[in-house]
Amino acid sequence: MNRQQAIEQIQRLMREHALSLSDLAPGAPAVERPGRSSDWLRPVLASIGGLFVLAGLIGLFSLIWDDLVPLARVVIVLGSGLIALVFAALASQRQVYDRAASVFFLLAGWFQTWGLFLAVDEYLVAAPNELHAVAVFGVMAIQFALLLAWQKRLELLLGLMAFTTFGFIAACSHLDIDWKLVALVIGVSGMLVSWTLEGTAFRPLCGLFWWVYAGSMAIGIFGLVDGHFPFDLLLIAVGAILVQISVLVRRRALLALAVIVLLGYLGYYTHEYFADVLGWPIALIVFGTALLAGSGFAIRLGQRMTRLGN
């Protein structure tokens, strides 16, 4: 067992038995690191400096863009992405440059995607735009998958999930598949991936993944059953399932989304079935009561998650 595997196993045991750091060393005083201005000032200044450099490069490109031939545009943009990828690979080998490596990996993904789109638009003009997107996102997904196999980094998994999702959307668009079904498939698939990642070192990304993919699933299901009675009654079950999942994985972000989804569904029912029957005043009272009840329920569940986490 290597160091990373040992850390993952310890984290898994702590989650299973609801242990905290104080349980591991009872009676030991908490170790506090004295705050230093350089601890937060250095990354802030580095981030601002990097943004200025990036803005300067984009401004320079915009000034000379119209005077460049297509090949030069592709070489400049795609070459910048490849250089950023090389810098990211080198920086990732030194712990002191780890944050810089994360930025370079993200920049590499951005510039390479832009450069590949330029290349296919210039030299594959006969193909539909959706196929251009499938080709570009497919190439980038393969690259980030290989990088992720080499280094288990959060930004690489984020890039892989993003490129895979966008590539799937482009392929479905080319095949004229209903967007509601696409949203549902993406949402369910992403939630399954998020569930799998909860027990791994990639857990910090799960909050974002739960929010995005659960929202996609909720939108897809709503689009499929909207106006189709009695199937639209299943929307409440969907919201309840999201609430239950948020409790199981202890994700307050997912709980907040589940409450928003539930209230949105209740608003749909209010407008669809009660507005013309009981009148808007009573419908608004019912909806407001649901808001109050949902907020109280969310607060209690959030407190429960906090107790379980501690």
BADORO-566543 format. One record per residue: x, y, z of N, C-alpha, C in turn; residue in three letters. Coordinates in steps of 0.05 Angstrom, whole numbers, plus 5000, padded with zeros to 4 digits. Atoms other than C-alpha are relative to their C-alpha. Layout:
N
XYZXYZXYZALA ...
END
This chain:
310
501749765000500050005000501850255000MET 498449765001502950674979498750225017ASN 501049784983501951345014497250094993ARG 502749905009495951564972497949805007GLN 502050204994492350904982499549995030GLN 500449994971493550945058498250235008ALA 501749764994490551645060497149954992ILE 502850065009484451415020498749815019GLU 501250194982483450825067499350135027GLN 500549864975483951265129497550184997ILE 502349835005478951755099497449844998GLN 502450175002474151195082499149905027ARG 500750104973474450905153498850235017LEU 501049784984473351595183497150074992MET 502749945009467151705140498149775009ARG 501850224992464351005155499350015029GLU 500550004972465051085230499650275012HIS 500649734991463651835234502150105020ALA 497849924983470451985264501050284992LEU 498849755005473652665270502949995009SER 497249994992480852885281500449995030LEU 499850004971479552985355499649715011SER 500350284991477452245360502649854997ASP 497550145004484152025333502150065021LEU 498049934979488052405386498450145023ALA 501649884979483352515446501750155021PRO 498649854980485553055494502450164989GLY 497749855011490953315447499150274990ALA 500849735009490654065435500350024970PRO 499949965029489254285364502450164993ALA 497649875009495354495327499250224980VAL 500749785017494455175296502550124988GLU 497749885014499155455245499750305001ARG 500349714999500556185257499750124972PRO 500549885026497856605201502350194992GLY 498049835011502856945157498950134975ARG 501149865024501357455104500949874974SER 499050125025505657085054498449754993SER 501650245006501056475061497850054980ASP 502149945018495456815025500750214979TRP 499349795018498857414993501549894975LEU 498550105023503557004949498249884978ARG 501850105022498156594913498250204988PRO 501749795011493757204906501550164979VAL 498449855019499257604873500749844976LEU 499350175023501257014830497649974982ALA 502450035016494056924807499450254984SER 500549745014493257664791502050044978ILE 498049975021499857664754499549824976GLY 500750185022497857054714497750104983GLY 502349905015491257374695500950244982LEU 499149785016494858004672501649904975PHE 498550115023499657594629498149884979VAL 501950125019493857204599498450214985LEU 501449785014489957844585501750144980ALA 498249875019496058144553500449834974GLY 499750185024496957534507497650014983LEU 502549995016489657544486499850274986ILE 500149745013490058294473502050024977GLY 498149995022496358204431499049844976LEU 501150165022493057644391497850154985PHE 502349865012486858074379501050234981SER 499049785016491158644351501149904973LEU 498750105025494758214299498449784987ILE 501450235009489357694288499250024971TRP 501049975028486457964223502250004980ASP 497750005018493458014193501349734997ASP 498750275000495157284205498649824980LEU 501150215017494256724156498849785018VAL 501250214984490056124180502049825014PRO 498050184987496155684193501350145023LEU 498749854978499356224236498250015024ALA 501949994977493056284278500049745015ARG 500150274988492855534289502549955016VAL 497450054987500255504306500250165026VAL 499849834976499856084355498349905023ILE 501950084979493755844393500649725010VAL 499550284993494955094391502849975012LEU 497450014988502355204404500150105028GLY 500149914972500855614466498949795018SER 501150214984496655044491502049775005GLY 498050214997502154534479502350095018LEU 498049894982507254984513499050005029ILE 501150014973502655054573499949725011ALA 500050284991501954294575502849915008LEU 497250074992509554214576500750125027VAL 499549874975510054724632498649865023PHE 501650134980504554374670501349735008ALA 498750264994508053694664502650045016ALA 497549954985514653994688499450105029LEU 500749894974511454384745498849795019ALA 501350214983507553774769502149825013SER 497950174989514153424784501250125025GLN 498949874976515853924839497750095017ARG 502249944981511354004900499750305003GLN 500149714996513054744906498550144977VAL 501449885024510054874836497449864995TYR 502450165004503854444846497750184991ASP 502249825007498955034843500450114972ARG 499549905027502355304781499449784979ALA 500650225018501654614749497049984994ALA 502950015003494154634761499050214980SER 500849795019493555304725500949944972VAL 499050065027497855074667498449784987PHE 501650215011493754444658497350124989PHE 502549885009487354864654500450184975LEU 499449835024490555364606500649834976LEU 499550175023493054794563497549894988ALA 502650095010486054514558498550214985GLY 501549785013483155194540501250064972TRP 498749925025488355384487500049774979PHE 500050225019488754694456497249964987GLN 502750025011481154664449499550224979THR 500349785018481055344417501649964974TRP 498350055024486855164370498949784983GLY 501250225016483554504349497550094985LEU 502449905014477054864333500850174976PHE 499049845023480955354290500949824978LEU 499050185021484354784254497849864985ALA 502150155015478054384238498350194985VAL 501649815015474355014218501450094974ASP 498549905023479855214170500449784979GLU 499250215018481554534141498049774997TYR 502150215002475254104151497350144997LEU 502449845002470054604128497749854989VAL 502250155012465954074091498449855021ALA 501450164979464053714156498150185016ALA 501849844984458153944199501450105026PRO 498849894976459754374260499949805023ASN 500350204978457253824307502349804999GLU 497850195002462453344280502750135007LEU 497749864991467753874289500349995030HIS 500050004971465853914362500549725011ALA 499550284991465753154370502949944997VAL 497150065004472753104341501750155020ALA 498349844982475653664383499749905029VAL 500450094972472453454449500949715004PHE 499050284997474052724435503049995003GLY 497149994998481452884424500850105028VAL 499349894974481653304487499349815023MET 500850204979477952774528502149785002ALA 497950215001483052244506502550105013ILE 497549894988488852704524499750025030GLN 500349974971486052864593499749735014PHE 500150274988484552124605502849895004ALA 497350094997491751954591501650155021LEU 498649854979494252514635499049925028LEU 501150094975489552284690501149735008LEU 498750264994492351584685502950035009ALA 497249954992499251884693500150145027TRP 500049854975497552364750497150035009GLN 502749984988491452334795499650285010LYS 500449724993489853084795497150084995ARG 502849925001483253424807499350144973LEU 500649855025483753904747500049824975GLU 500050185023485153324700497449854999LEU 502650134999478852964723497850204992LEU 502049795008474953614716500050044970LEU 499949975029477453694645498949764985GLY 501050245013475952974627496949995001LEU 503050014998468753024653498850224982MET 501149785017467653694617500249934971ALA 499750065028470453464550498249764992PHE 501750235006466752804554497150084997THR 502849905000460153154570499550164975THR 500449835023460953674515500149834974PHE 499950185024462953134464497549844997GLY 502550155002456852724481497750184991PHE 502149815008452353334474500250054970ILE 499749955028455353484406499249774983ALA 500850235015454452774382497049964999ALA 502950024999447252754405498750224983CYS 501049785017446053424370500149934971SER 499750085028448753144305498049784993HIS 502050215005444052544312497250085005LEU 502649894995438152994328498549865022ASP 501350124977436752654394498750225017ILE 501549814984431653014438501850105023ASP 498349884979435253494486499249915028TRP 500950084973430953264544501249725007LYS 498850264995433352544537503050025004LEU 497149964997440552784529500650115028VAL 499649894973439953194593499649785021ALA 500550214981437052594630502349805001LEU 497850195001442552114606502550125012VAL 497649874988448052614623499850025030ILE 500449974972445052744691500449745015GLY 499850254986444252024711502949894999VAL 497250105003451151824684501950155019SER 498249844983454552404720499549955029GLY 500550064972451052244785501249735009MET 498750264995453451524781503050035004LEU 497149954997460551774770500650145026VAL 499649864974459852254829499849825023SER 500350204978457451694874502549835002TRP 497650175000463451274854502450165011THR 497749844992468351854867499950085029LEU 500349914972465651994937502149875019GLU 498150134982470351484968502950004990GLY 497349985011476551694929501350275007THR 498649754996481652244930498850234984ALA 501349795017477352624879497550115013PHE 502449914986471952754931499650304999ARG 500549715001473153514931498450104976PRO 501449925024470253544861497149915000LEU 502750125001463953154878497850205005CYS 502049804995460253764904499150134974GLY 500649875026460754104836498649804982LEU 501250205018459153454799497149945008PHE 502850054991452953314842498250224991TRP 501749775006450354014830499450014970TRP 500349985029451454014754498349774989VAL 501350235013449153304738497349955012TYR 502750034989443353274787498150214988ALA 501649805013440853924758499349924972GLY 500550105027441553634688497849795000SER 502050214999437553024708497350115006MET 502649884992432053444741498850144976ALA 501049855023431453884679499049814979ILE 500850195020431253284633497449865006GLY 502550134992425852924672497750194998ILE 502249805001421753554677499250044971PHE 500749965028422153664602498549764988GLY 501350245011420052944588497149975009LEU 502750054988413852944634498350255001VAL 501549754999411753674628497449984985ASP 502650015013404353694614498849734994GLY 500950275004403552944614499049885026HIS 501250114976398852754670499449704995PHE 499149964973399652304711503049975004PRO 497150044997407052214695501450235014PHE 498749774987408652914719499949985031ASP 500150044971406752684789502649875011LEU 497450124992413452304790502150215007LEU 498049794995417052974795500550025030LEU 499649994971415852984871501849775009ILE 498350234992418952294876503050064992ALA 497349935009425052544837501350195020VAL 498949824980425953124886500649865026GLY 499650144975425152664945502549824999ALA 497650165003430452194917502550165002ILE 497649834998435352764909500550085029LEU 499649944972434152964981501349765015VAL 499050234986435452255004502949954992GLN 497250045009441852204962501850205014ILE 498349794987444352864992500649925029SER 499550094973443552565061502049775001VAL 498250235001447051925042502950084995LEU 497349925007453052275012500950255016VAL 499349774983452852855062500950244984ARG 499449775017452753405010497950215003ARG 501949794996449454045031499450154974ARG 500549885026450354324961497949854984ALA 502050175013446353744933497350045014LEU 502549964985441153844988498750274992LEU 501149755009440454574968498749984972ALA 501150045026439454374896497449845001LEU 502450164998434453844916497650165009ALA 502249834990430354354954499150194978VAL 500849835023430554834894498449854980ILE 501450165019428354274849497149945010VAL 502650064988422654084896498250244998LEU 501649755000420254804901499350074971LEU 500749955028420654884826497849814990GLY 502250195008416454254816497450095013TYR 502449914986411454514868498850244986LEU 500949775015411155164830498649924974GLY 501250115024409654774767497249895005TYR 502650114993403954404801498050225007TYR 501749784993401255054829498950134975THR 500949865025400955374760498449824983HIS 501250195019398754744723497249915009GLU 502450134990393254484768498350165019TYR 501549854980391254994820499450294994PHE 500349715005391855684790497250064990ALA 502649945011385355644750497749895016ASP 502150134985381555224800499450155026VAL 500349874974382655554868500650304999LEU 499349725001385056224844502950055009GLY 497249944995391956534847500650065030TRP 499449954972391456794919500549755016PRO 499650244985390456104948502449844989ILE 497650145011395655814900502650125011ALA 497649874990400756334923500449935030LEU 499850074972399156174996501149715003ILE 499050274999400255434983503049994992VAL 497250015009406755564946501850135022PHE 498549884978409156035002500449825023GLY 499850194978407555515054502049784994THR 498050205009411555005014502850105002ALA 497449884997417355485012501049995029LEU 499249994972417355565087500649725011LEU 499650284991416654815099502649894989ALA 497650105012422154665050502550115012GLY 497749874988426955165081500649885027SER 499550124973425854885151501049714998GLY 499150275004426754175126502949994991PHE 497249995010433254365090501850075023ALA 498349924978435954705153500449765019ILE 499750234983434554085195501849784988ARG 498250195012437853625145502950094999LEU 497349905000443854085139501349975028GLY 499050034973444654075215500749705005GLN 499550294997444153315213502649924986ARG 497550075015449653275160502450115015MET 497849894985454053725203500749825023THR 499450184977453253275263501249744991ARG 498850255010454752655222502850044991LEU 497349955010460852985191501950035023GLY 498349974977463553155260500249755016ASN 
END
